[in-house]
């Protein structure tokens, strides 16, 4: 019985830790968006995206409003968005997306994580060519004629649309476009009264790398280590 309780407690703390990390990430997105385009989501597409992403991870409304208010103040933290490039073990390329108020601290931490995990930090452009940056929207399929919407969005930059599932297994529509068309597609969805569950940019590997299970585990262990860093927003890799 005690072992079951400890397992449940560990799972609960892990869930809380993941939620806290998600809220911190969204808080930085909100701060960056407000500083760039102001606190009014009606006139700030980046802030609208951040608020949608906050809803997607069940961030309480009062926390979102507090983050917007804090970002509007003179003492708001000034975050820099920096993407670091490098290699995980076994030749797997990684892109580490960060939001930091101290780039010197962050690059040191990323380098240390990579070295400890059997990888190394690269220079700008060393692995970025192995990825394509795309805009990604997740939609609730209820009430949507997917076929008609797909045809409708082609003229607004749609490159790919298909069915997927969310973290809890719920059905979703996944919509992708070239990153250059991110704003066009966002506006097209909004003009049709569709509010995405979430919207963000991602780096898709152009040639995914197949590895044996043990080597893949080495890579994923390093990715997890990087994702635990407070300055890291997301980690992308080309492991199949």
C-alpha positions as CSV (number, residue, x, y, z in Angstrom):
1,X,0.0,0.0,0.0
2,X,2.8,2.4,0.9
3,X,4.5,1.7,-2.5
4,X,1.3,2.5,-4.3
5,X,0.9,5.8,-2.3
6,X,4.5,6.8,-3.2
7,X,3.9,6.1,-6.8
8,X,0.8,8.2,-6.9
9,X,2.5,11.0,-5.0
10,X,5.4,10.9,-7.5
11,X,3.0,11.0,-10.4
12,X,1.1,13.9,-8.8
13,X,4.3,15.9,-8.3
14,X,5.4,15.2,-11.8
15,X,2.1,16.5,-13.1
16,X,2.4,19.7,-11.0
17,X,6.0,20.2,-12.2
18,X,4.9,19.8,-15.8
19,X,2.0,22.3,-15.3
20,X,4.3,24.8,-13.6
21,X,6.7,24.6,-16.5
22,X,3.9,25.1,-19.0
23,X,2.6,28.1,-17.2
24,X,6.0,29.6,-17.0
25,X,6.5,29.1,-20.7
26,X,3.2,30.7,-21.5
27,X,4.0,33.6,-19.1
28,X,7.1,34.3,-21.1
29,X,5.2,34.1,-24.4
30,X,2.7,36.7,-23.0
31,X,5.5,39.0,-21.8
32,X,7.3,38.9,-25.2
33,X,4.0,39.5,-27.1
34,X,2.9,42.4,-24.9
35,X,6.2,44.1,-25.1
36,X,6.2,43.8,-28.9
37,X,2.6,44.6,-29.6
38,X,0.8,46.0,-26.5
39,X,-1.6,44.5,-24.0
40,X,-4.7,44.5,-26.2
41,X,-5.3,41.0,-27.8
42,X,-7.7,42.5,-30.3
43,X,-4.8,44.4,-32.0
44,X,-2.0,42.0,-31.1
45,X,-2.1,38.6,-33.0
46,X,0.9,37.3,-31.0
47,X,-0.9,37.9,-27.7
48,X,-4.0,36.2,-29.0
49,X,-1.9,33.2,-29.9
50,X,-0.3,33.2,-26.4
51,X,-3.8,33.4,-24.8
52,X,-5.0,30.5,-26.9
53,X,-2.0,28.5,-25.8
54,X,-2.7,29.4,-22.2
55,X,-6.2,28.0,-22.6
56,X,-4.8,24.8,-24.2
57,X,-2.8,24.0,-21.0
58,X,-5.7,25.1,-18.7
59,X,-3.8,28.1,-17.4
60,X,-6.3,30.0,-15.1
61,X,-7.8,33.2,-16.5
62,X,-6.6,35.2,-13.5
63,X,-3.0,34.1,-14.1
64,X,-3.3,35.1,-17.8
65,X,-4.6,38.5,-16.9
66,X,-2.0,38.9,-14.2
67,X,0.8,38.0,-16.7
68,X,-0.5,40.6,-19.2
69,X,-0.7,43.3,-16.5
70,X,2.8,42.5,-15.3
71,X,4.2,42.5,-18.8
72,X,2.7,46.0,-19.3
73,X,4.6,47.4,-16.3
74,X,7.9,49.3,-16.4
75,X,9.6,46.6,-14.4
76,X,8.6,43.7,-16.7
77,X,11.4,41.3,-17.5
78,X,12.9,41.8,-20.9
79,X,13.2,38.4,-22.5
80,X,15.3,37.6,-25.6
81,X,14.2,34.7,-27.9
82,X,17.3,32.7,-28.8
83,X,17.5,29.4,-30.7
84,X,20.7,27.4,-30.0
85,X,21.9,24.7,-32.4
86,X,23.8,21.5,-31.7
87,X,24.0,17.8,-31.6
88,X,22.7,15.2,-29.3
89,X,24.5,11.8,-29.1
90,X,24.7,9.6,-32.2
91,X,24.6,12.5,-34.7
92,X,21.0,13.7,-33.9
93,X,20.5,17.4,-34.6
94,X,18.8,19.5,-32.0
95,X,17.4,23.1,-31.9
96,X,16.9,24.5,-28.4
97,X,14.4,27.4,-28.4
98,X,14.8,29.6,-25.4
99,X,13.4,32.8,-23.8
100,X,15.9,34.4,-21.5
101,X,16.7,37.6,-19.6
102,X,20.4,36.5,-19.5
103,X,21.7,34.9,-22.8
104,X,25.2,34.4,-21.3
105,X,23.7,32.2,-18.5
106,X,21.5,30.4,-20.9
107,X,24.1,29.5,-23.5
108,X,26.3,28.2,-20.7
109,X,23.5,26.0,-19.4
110,X,22.6,24.7,-22.8
111,X,26.3,23.9,-23.5
112,X,26.6,22.1,-20.2
113,X,23.5,20.0,-20.7
114,X,24.6,19.0,-24.2
115,X,28.1,18.1,-23.1
116,X,26.8,16.0,-20.1
117,X,24.4,14.3,-22.5
118,X,27.1,13.3,-24.9
119,X,26.4,16.0,-27.5
120,X,27.9,19.4,-28.3
121,X,26.8,23.0,-29.0
122,X,27.1,24.1,-32.6
123,X,27.4,27.5,-34.3
124,X,24.5,29.4,-35.8
125,X,23.4,27.6,-39.0
126,X,25.1,24.3,-38.2
127,X,21.9,22.3,-38.1
128,X,19.1,24.7,-38.9
129,X,19.2,23.6,-42.5
130,X,18.1,20.2,-41.5
131,X,14.7,21.6,-40.4
132,X,11.8,23.5,-41.9
133,X,10.1,26.1,-39.7
134,X,6.3,25.9,-40.0
135,X,3.2,27.4,-38.4
136,X,1.0,24.8,-36.6
137,X,-2.6,25.3,-35.5
138,X,-4.6,22.7,-33.5
139,X,-8.4,23.0,-33.9
140,X,-11.4,21.4,-32.2
141,X,-13.1,19.5,-35.0
142,X,-16.6,19.8,-33.6
143,X,-18.8,21.7,-36.0
144,X,-16.1,22.0,-38.7
145,X,-16.5,20.6,-42.2
146,X,-12.8,19.6,-42.5
147,X,-12.9,19.0,-46.3
148,X,-14.5,22.4,-47.0
149,X,-12.2,24.2,-44.6
150,X,-9.1,22.6,-46.2
151,X,-10.2,23.8,-49.7
152,X,-11.0,27.2,-48.2
153,X,-7.6,27.6,-46.5
154,X,-5.4,26.6,-49.5
155,X,-5.4,30.2,-50.8
156,X,-4.3,31.4,-47.3
157,X,-1.1,29.3,-47.1
158,X,-2.4,25.9,-45.9
159,X,0.2,23.2,-46.7
160,X,-1.1,20.3,-44.7
161,X,-4.3,19.4,-42.7
162,X,-5.1,16.1,-40.9
163,X,-6.5,14.4,-37.9
164,X,-4.5,14.0,-34.7
165,X,-5.1,13.7,-30.9
166,X,-4.4,16.0,-28.0
167,X,-2.6,15.1,-24.7
168,X,-5.7,13.5,-23.3
169,X,-6.5,11.6,-26.5
170,X,-9.2,14.0,-27.7
171,X,-9.6,14.4,-31.5
172,X,-8.1,17.5,-33.0
173,X,-7.4,18.9,-36.5
174,X,-3.8,19.7,-37.2
175,X,-3.2,22.5,-39.7
176,X,0.3,23.4,-41.0
177,X,1.6,26.2,-43.1
178,X,5.0,27.7,-44.0
179,X,6.1,30.0,-41.2
180,X,6.0,33.0,-43.6
181,X,2.2,32.4,-43.9
182,X,1.6,32.1,-40.2
183,X,-0.2,35.4,-39.8
184,X,-2.2,35.0,-43.0
185,X,-3.6,31.6,-41.9
186,X,-4.3,32.8,-38.4
187,X,-6.4,35.7,-39.8
188,X,-8.2,33.3,-42.2
189,X,-9.2,31.1,-39.3
190,X,-10.3,34.1,-37.2
191,X,-12.3,35.5,-40.1
192,X,-14.2,32.2,-40.2
193,X,-15.0,32.4,-36.5
194,X,-12.6,29.5,-35.7
195,X,-10.5,30.0,-32.5
196,X,-7.6,27.5,-32.5
197,X,-7.0,25.4,-29.4
198,X,-3.3,26.4,-29.8
199,X,-1.1,27.9,-32.4
200,X,2.7,28.1,-32.5
201,X,5.7,27.6,-34.8
202,X,7.6,24.3,-34.9
203,X,10.7,23.0,-36.6
204,X,10.1,19.9,-38.6
205,X,13.0,17.6,-39.5
206,X,13.5,17.3,-43.2
207,X,15.2,13.9,-43.0
208,X,14.4,12.1,-39.7
209,X,17.2,9.9,-38.3
210,X,16.4,6.2,-37.4
211,X,18.3,4.9,-34.4
212,X,18.3,1.6,-32.3
213,X,16.2,1.8,-29.2
214,X,19.1,2.2,-26.7
215,X,20.6,5.0,-28.7
216,X,17.3,6.7,-29.1
217,X,16.9,6.5,-25.3
218,X,20.2,8.4,-24.9
219,X,18.9,11.2,-27.2
220,X,15.5,11.5,-25.4
221,X,17.2,11.5,-22.0
222,X,19.2,14.6,-23.2
223,X,16.1,16.2,-24.7
224,X,14.3,15.8,-21.3
225,X,17.3,17.3,-19.5
226,X,17.2,20.3,-21.8
227,X,13.4,20.8,-21.4
228,X,13.8,20.9,-17.6
229,X,15.9,24.1,-17.9
230,X,13.9,27.2,-16.8
231,X,15.2,29.2,-19.8
232,X,14.2,26.5,-22.4
233,X,10.8,26.8,-24.1
234,X,11.0,23.9,-26.5
235,X,13.4,21.4,-28.0
236,X,13.3,20.1,-31.5
237,X,15.3,17.2,-32.9
238,X,15.5,15.0,-36.0
239,X,15.2,11.6,-34.3
240,X,12.6,9.6,-36.1
